[in-house]
Amino acid sequence: MFGAALARMAPGLALEDSGEFATAAATLTLTHPPGYPLYLLLGRLALCLPAGNPAYRLSLLSAAATGIAAVSVAAAARLAGGARPFAAAACGLAVAWAPAAALQSVLADKYALNLGLLAALLLAGWLAWRDGGRAASRWALLAGLSLSHHAMTLYVAPAAAGWLIRKRIWRTPRRLAVLALLAFLPLSLKPVGLPLLSRTAPSLMYAPVTTRDWLVRYLTAKDYEGRFAAYGPAERLHRIWSQGAVESARQAGGPLLVLAALGAAALAAGGAAGPVLAGLAGVIFALLLVARFQIAGVGYYLSPVVAFAGVLAGAGLAAADRRGGRLLATGLAVVLATLAGIRGLPGTDISNYYGATDWGRSLLASLPHNGVLVSWHDDDFYPPMYVQRVLHEREGVVLVHRPFLTRVWHHRQVQALHPGFTALDPALIPWGRTLDPEGVINLFIRSQLPRRPLAFSFLATAECAGGFLLRPEGCAFRCARRETEPPLATPDGFANRLRRFPWRMVRATYPEGSRFREVASAPGALWTQLALRHWNQGDPGSARVCLARAAALPNVRVSATDWVDVRRLIGRR
């Protein structure tokens, strides 16, 4: 498993949260809540490996964690259902090569470590259910360690409750106290480690843990309350099917699910209905969480469900071995592992991907030493941050994240990294008034324009590029779409408006081969949007002029979908 991940691994920084975690591990600073101190400490050790660059070394940690997950699932499959070694190995590979797990095994992020811990916890749970004693102590310690990393460990809460009831632990208070102590000891890593990490170096990702309120925000799901209330009851029911059941089937694949159903029936008939029911209760809990939680990476949250299915599939292969012979079981195991590899490996091969690091370097290179780069989204914030703080390149450029411009802690952290930098000019602040986010951002722009070269990085997709309305007066740009569209500017008028802006837009080519839509320099995207609007309002001449101006700009890239629309509507390449 580790070798398969090694062959597909990114040679440097990948997208998503890789830049954040690579930077946080290298500088021992905070990430976004819940903080992930266990990953940061293990990542710090991984950075000592004499191999590649820092991001590559952290990807090695992810590959090793996914390998541990495969081994743990294989061992649990042998323990639970008596599967032969080759059948158990096929189950482990099928879990590790599920699309979400396969992707996380080749980049620096927290989900691979989470899957490794949960798979090991699954194995320890089967041992504790069968033997108790020391196995229960190991299970409690591992449960606390896993929970200190990610709250997804709560999936095993039904199994833990079932074990405590079956063993009647509440009748032996001393034993119950020992297990509770073993579980809570690793949990102290967060309340102790997070304040210490926040003092080592300034973090641009989140506020320092200097008060009890900030610590509570890290230890709880307080910052995610809105995401848990994003859907109504009817939509949640629909998501249980569409995002829960369907996505679980996509991650696991048909062969694994069929063998898991066969294994569940065999285990229930053999007297092991308790662990199966407890695991299924955890699966239901996972589906309910996915239905409530507004999160993009649903597959990552369902990886533990796939791991449990892998254990049950081992019992299914053992049942096939008993009833149909070794030849049948061997054939099913080969099919299981082969189909899992075909489904999960090719699409996660990023071994030739250098884009994110180059993207960060290109963004920083667009400004002189004392310039200010304002990033728009995580994908154009984490890469330059990694280039600056880990690779120590272009450290004189001030990096500011636009969503955090309304946060006082972000201003302080930026000032700590760049002594002498003042985010807001006190003379411009309307003291005694409450500013909306747009007002704060415009105040920041007006504060910086006379002092430093200022550049913005925009993810110039059709959705967001049309929302930026450039205006030459005091408020430099709007953050959101206006309710009513203003009269369209003529091509010459819009060109004059662009020329009156005293800062440069970032013109950096977005990395190739990413899963995200390609982006353009902000002026190119704005010209394209203006062209489409002129065409939709019946002015094809102005539309063609705007499109020609967009095509004349350097490094202009238009997303494939938008470009098809442009060619169809305007009739020009």
N, C-alpha and C positions, 0 to 999 in steps of 0.2 A: 504493500500500500504506500509506504514511504517512497519507494522507487517510482511508482506511477505518478505520485505528486511531484517528485523531483523533476521528472521529464516534462511536466506541464507548467512548472512554476515561473512566475514573473521574474525576470532578471533584476528588476528594481521595484519601484513603487507602482502599485496598482491604484485604481480609483476606489470609489466608495469611501469607507472610513480608514483606509490603509494609511494615508498620510497623517491622520490624527493619531492613530495608535503608534505608528513608528516614531513620530515626534515625541509623544508623551513617554514612551519607553526609553528613548535615548536621553531625554532631559529629566526624566522622573517628575513629570508634572501631571496635572489632572486632565482627564478626558471629560466628555459629557457625562451626566449622571447615568447610571449609579457609580461611576468612577473606575471600576475594574482594577482595583489595586493588585489582585493576584496576577492578572495578565501583565501588568506593568512590571512587577518584580520578576516574573519568569522571562518576560521579554528583555529585561535588563541583562539577565544571565545569557540569553540567546545572543545578545549583541557581542558577547565575548568570543563567539565562535569565529575562527579564522577563515571565513568564507564569504566572498562577495561583499556587497554593500549592506548598510544597516537594514534596509527594507527587505532584502533577500534573506538575511539571517532571521528576521521575524517571521518570514514566510516558512522557513524551516521549522519553526516552532509550531505553526499551524499544520504542516505536513506530519510532524511527529504526533501531535494531538489527534489527528484523524486516524493515524495508524493505531494509536492506543484505543480509539473507539472501535476499530475493526477487530482488534484482538479481544477486547472485552465482550463484544457481541458474539464472537466465535466461541469464547469460553463459556458464556452464559447459554449459548445454544447447545453446547455439549452437556452442560450441567442440568439444564431444564428438561431437555427432551431426549438426551442420550444420542445426539447426532454423532456420526463418525467424523473424524478430523477433516476430511475433504469437504463434507457437507457443511460443517461448522464454518470452515474457511470461506466457502461460497456465500454464506449468510453475512459474514463480516464484510466481505468485499461489496456485496449488494448494498449494504448500508452506507459504507464509505464512498461508494460511487454514485449515490443518489445525487441529482443535479445540484442541490443546494450545498450538500456536504462536499462534493467534488470541487465546487468553485471555492469554497472557503479553505480548502486544503492547500491552495496555491497562492494565497495572498495574506497579508498581515491584518488580521481582524480577530475579534473575540469569539466568534461563533464556533470555530474549530475546537478551541480549548473547551468551550461549553459542551460540545458534543462528546469530547473525550471524557470529561468528568461525569457526564450523565450516563454514558455507556458503562464506565467503571462502576458507577453507583448502581446501575441495573444488575451488574454481575454480583456486586456485594449484597444487593437485596435478595437475590436468589439464594446465596449462601446463608444469609441471616434467616431467611424463611425456613431453610432446611435444617440448619445446625444450631442457630442461636449462638449464645456464648460470645467468644471472641469475634466471630463474624458480625454479630450485632454491634459490637464496639467499633469495628472497622467501618461498618455501614454508617453509624452515627457521625464518626469523624469525617468521612468522605462527604456525607450529606451537608455538614456545616461548611466544608471547604467549597463545595460546588455552589451552595447558596451564597457564599461570600462573593462569588464571581458573577452569577446571573440568577435572577428570580425565576427563570424557567425551571429550576430545580423543584419548584412547587408542584410540578407534574407528578412527582412521586409521593406527594402527601397522602393520597388515598392508600397507597401500598404501605406507607409507614403506619397509618392508623390501623390498617388491618393486621399488621404484624404485632403491634402493641396489644391489640385486643386478643389475638390468638394466643400469644405467650403470657397474657395476663400480667403484664409488667407493672400495672398500677398496684398490684398486690405486694410488690417488693419495692418500697419507696427508695431504698438505697440504690438498687439497680437502675431505677428510673432516673435518679439524680445523676448517676455516673454517665448514662447515655446522654442526658440533657447537657451535662458539662462538656462532654466530648463534641457534641454538635455545636455548642455555642462558642467554644474556644476559637475555632477558625473564623467565626463571624466577627470576632473582635478586630480582625484585619481591617475592616472598613472604618469603624469609628476611631481607631488608633492611626491607621495608615493614611487615610485621606487628609487629615489636617497636616500630617508631616509632609506628604507629597506637595501640598499646596504652598509649603514654605521653601521648597528647594529651589524653584525657579518660577518666574512669571509664566502663567498659562494664558494663551489667547482663546482657549476653548470654553472656559467656564470660570465662574467667580471663585476666588480663594475661599477655602473653608476656614473662616476666622470667627464665625459666630455659630451659635447653636441652631439658628434658623437655617443657615446654609448647610450645616451637617444633616439636619432633618430632611432637607430637600434632596440630598444625596442618598440617604438611607431609605427613603420612601419613594413612592411613585408620584409625588406631588406635582412634578413638572409634566407628567403625562396624563393628568386628570382629564384634560380636554380631549385627548385621543381616545380615552375609554368611554367618552360620552358622545362620540362623533356620529354614531349610527342610532337610528330608532329601532324599536322592537321588530318591525317587519323586515327591515334591512338586515338586522342581525340574524334572523332566521334564514334569510337568503344566503348570507355569508357563511353560515355553518355548512351549507352545501357547496357553494361556489368556491369559497376560499379555504374551507376546512376539509371537507370530504374529497372534493375534486382535486385540490392541491396535494393532499396526502397521497391520493392514488397516483398523481403525476410524479411525486417524489419517489414513492416506493416502487411503482411499476406493477403490472398485472401479475407476473410470476411470483413475486415476493408476497403479494396480498393473498393469492390463492393458497400458497404453502402456509402462510400465517394462519389462515382460517382452518386449514386441515390440522395444523399443529395445536391450535387452541382447542379444537374438538378432542384431539387425542389427549392433551393434558387434562382437560376437564374429566374425561372418562377414566383417566388413570389416577384420579384423586388429587390433582393439583389445580382444582377449580379456584381456590383462593387467590393465588398469585395472578392467574389469568384475569379474574374479575377485578382485582385491584389495579392491574395494568390497564384494563379497559376503562376503568373509572378515570385514570390519568389521561387517557386518550380523549375522553369526553371533556375533561377539564381543558385540555389543549384546544379542542375545537371551539369551546365557548370563549376562550381567551381570544383566539384569532377572530371570532365573530365580533367581539367588542372593540378590539384594539386596532386603531388606525395606523398601520405599519406597512411599509413597502415590501420588506423581505419576509413574506409569510412563510416561504419554504424553510427559512432558518428556524422559525419557531416550531415547525413541525418535524424537524430532524429527529428529536427524541421519539416521536411517534413511529418513525421509520425504524429506529433502533429497536424498539419493542417488537415491531413486526418481524425484524430480523431474528430475534430470539425465538419467537413462535414459529418462524419458518424452519428453524433448526429442528424443532419437534415434528414439524410436518415432514421434513426429509427423513427423519428417523422412522416415522410411521410408514412412509413409502418403502423404506428399506426393509422393515419387518414384513410388510404385506406383499411387496412386489419384487424383493430381492435387491442386491447391491447394484446390479446393472441399471435398474430403473432409478434408484436413488442417485447414482453417479451421473446419469444422463440429466436428471432434473437439476442437480447441483451445477453442472457445466452450463446448462441453459440459463440458470439464474444468474451466475456470475458474468457470463458472456453478454447477456442482454443488458445487465446493469452497466457494464463497461461501455457498451455501444451507446447507451442512453446518456450516461453522465460524463464521459471523458472528453470526447472531441470538442464539445462546445465550451469546455473550460480550459482549453489549452491557450495559455497566455505567455508561453515561453519566449515569444518574439516581441513582447509588448514593452516598449520603452516610453510610451506616450506620456504618462502622468508626470514623470520627472522632467521630461523635455517641456511639457506644458507649463510647469512651474517656473522653469528657467526662462522660458520665452516671455511669460508675464512679467517677471522681475526685470528682464533685459529691456523692456519697453520704457523704462524710466532711468534717469540719472541717479547718482548716489543718494541724494537727499530727497528723492521724490516720494510720493504717497500713492500706494496702490490700494484701491478699494475693491475688494472682491465681492461677488454677488451671491455665490452659492458655495456649498461645501466642496464641490469638485474643482473650483478655482480658488479655494482658500487653503485647503490642506496641502496640495502640492507645493505652492511657493513657500508655505510655512515650513515644510519638510526641507526644502532646498536651503532655506535660510538657517534654520536652527539645528539641523542635523548634518547637512553637507557643508555648512558655513560658507555659502556663496551669496553674494549680493546682500549682505547683512545691513548695508546702509539704507536700503529702501524700506520705508515704513509700510508695514502691511496692516490694513484695517479691514475688518469684516463688516459689510454693510448691515446685516441683520443685528449686529451687536452695537451699532453706533448709538443706540438709545440706552445702552447699559453703562453706568458709571464705572463699574469694575473693569470693563473692556478698555475704557480710556486710561485707567490707571495702569493696567497691565502693559498697554502699548507704551505709555510714558516710561514705565520701568525698564522696558527693553530699549527704548530710544531716549536717553536723557536729553532734556531740552526741547522735546517735542510737545507742543500744546495742541490738543485736539480742537478745543473751542476757544475762540477769542472772547474774553470776558466783556469787552466793550460792545459786542454784538448781541449778547444774551439779553433777552427781554425779562429782566428780573421781576419776579412776582407773578409771572404768567406761566400757565401750563402749556408746554409745547407737545404737539402730536408728533409721531415718529417722522413724518415727512418734514415737519418744521425743524426737528433736530438734525436731520440729514442735510437739509439745505443750510442750516447754520454751520455745520461742519464744512460744507463746500465753500461757503463765503469766508470762513475763517482761514482756510488753507490756500485759496487762490492767490492772495498777494504774497505768500511766503514760499511755497514749494510747488514744483511741478506735480500735477494731480492727474491720475489716470483711473478709469473705471474698467472693470472687467464684467462684461454682460454675457450671460448665456442667451444668445440671440436666437431663440426659437420663436415661432410665430406667436406663441401665447404671450411671452413677456416683452418681446421687442416692440410690439404695438402699444404697450402700456407706458412707454417712456415718451413723454411729450417735452421736447426740448424747447425751452423758452429763454430769451435773452435777459429777462428782468431778474429781480432779486432771487426768486425761487428758481433754482437752476433746472430742476427736473422733478417730475412727479414719480411717486413710488407705485402708484396703482392706476388702474384704468379709470377714466372719467365716466360718469354716468351718461353724459351726452357727448358725442363726438364733436370736436371743434371743426370749423371749416378747414378743408384740406389746403395745405400750403402748395403753392406752385413749385415746380422744380427749382427755379432760380431763387425764389424766396426761401425755400428750405436750405439750399446751398449757402445762402448768405447767413442764415441762422446758425448753421453748423460752423461757419468760419468765425462767427462772433464769440464762440466758446473758447476761453483761453487755456483749456486743458486738452490733452490728447486722449483719445480713446485707445484702449489697448488693442493692438492688432497682432494677435498671436494665433497660430493655427492650432486647433484642438487636436488632441491625440487621435491617431488612427486606430481602428480596431476596437473601439470602445463599444459598450452596449448602449451608450447614451446617444441622443441625437447630436449631429454635428452642429457646431456653432460658427458664427461669423464674427468679424469685427463689428462693433456696435453700429458704426455708420452704414456699413453694408446692409445689415439687417433692417435698419430703419428705412433706407432707400427702397429695399425690396417690399417692405410693408406699405410704404407710401405708393409704390407702383401698383400693388394689388388694390389698394383703396381707390386710386384714380380709375383703374379699369372697371371696378365694380360700380363706380358712379358714372360710367359712360364716357370716360376721357382716355381713349387708348393712346393718344399721342403723348400726353404727359406721363402715362404709365411706361411707355417705351423709353422715354428720356430718363426717368428715375431708374429703370432697370439698367440702362447703359451706364449711368453714374455708379451704380452698385458694382457692376462688373469691372469697372476701371480701378476700383480700390485694390490694394495689395492684400493677399491672404484672405480673400473673401471666400467663405464656404457657406453654402445654403443646404439645409437638411433636405434629404431626398424627397420627402413628401411635399415640402414647400416648393421645391424646384419643379416637380411635376405640375403642380398647380400653376406656377408662373408660366411655364411653357404652354400649358393648355390655354390659359386665359389670354396671354399676351402674344403668343405665337413666335417668340424669338428665343434662340438658345442663349 
